[in-house]
Amino acid sequence: MKYLSVCSGIEAATVAWPNWQPVAFSEIEKFPSQVLAHHYPDVPNLGDMTKFKEWNIDSIDLLVGGTPCQSFSVAGLRKGLDDPRGNLALVYLAIAERFKPQWIVWENVPGVLSSNRGRDFGAFLGALGQLGYGFAYRVLDAQFFGVAQRRRRVFVVGYLGDWRRAAAVLFERESLCRDNPPSRETRQNIAQCLTRGVGQRYDPETETLLAQSVGSLCARTGQSISVQDAAQGHLLAEPIALAENTIGRQPLNGGNGTGYTEGGPMYTLNATGVHGVANAMAVRRLTPTECERLQGFPDRYTDIQPNGKQTPDGPRYKALGNSMAVPVMRWIGKRIDAVQEL
């Protein structure tokens, strides 16, 4: 699968899809561009995505990107598509129109669903349909894919000419049948399962964390479905191997001392309830390495030491905060692979 990544950031997609081939990136910020050059020196960074008409690249199978979310965020001014940053969503569509990839994957914050009373998102989807793409969208939360953070994002998957293949990536077959049997059972268990911590979905017998979405969590708590079943349109991927189910640092020599080390098993959010972000009564800032783990990146992925100098923490925090969650992107990639094999 050959893909073009725009608004690339530090490339969660490329970390998630090691068996696919990135044709090019498009990133303008200095530090993320340095990260891309460090890890992927053979992949060209085409820079400003608004200059896509000047790009001379090979044909692509997939276009992926998360256009800037500020104009769609509930914390922003809600200018939506009137904001220049929001208009990059339309540039994304223009790139899709020019290169006509078979697949598109687009990511944004949940605020996009209500921006301008939903008209902005409706305009985006309507334009996507006019380009010939069938599409599906869904809110996925990274906490159900093996990382210890709540991170809800809207994902749109499009397939040129067929909405069913796009829907098969994001949805389980049962949700598309519209023939769910009636139920008069009380739903007291719904609130309970939605509020359980990550560790409580850990299966001690198989040492795995079930990859589940909010939409299927209550109906399928405790179940996992293989990649083979995913090819038939089920939502849940195979269990994600759980290394430690943790992201925090471990105090030196145990206890609650002030010294911490990046090495060794990490214990934040583990079964004992001890949290690595706390030191006695104080709460400390997460380190960049811990933030990398929260997003599913390898340790020190952003510690590139540009020009031989120490990597500053600020750009690392910003780049990681703006990134997609790697496990979610990995799951989407596996789903696309499974649909491709049908």
Secondary structure by P-SEA (a helix, b strand, c coil): cccccccccccaaaaacccccccbbbbcccaaaaaaaacccccccccccccccccccccccbbbbbccccccccccccccccccccaaaaaaaaaaaaccccbbbbbbcccccccccaaaaaaaaaaaaaacccbbbbbbbccccccccbbbbbbbbbccccaaaaaaacccccccccccccccccccaaaaaaacccccccccccccccccccccccccccccccaaaaaacccccccccccccccccccccccccccccccccccccccccccccccccccccccaaaaaaaacccccccccccccccccaaaaaaaaaacccaaaaaaaaaaaaaaaac
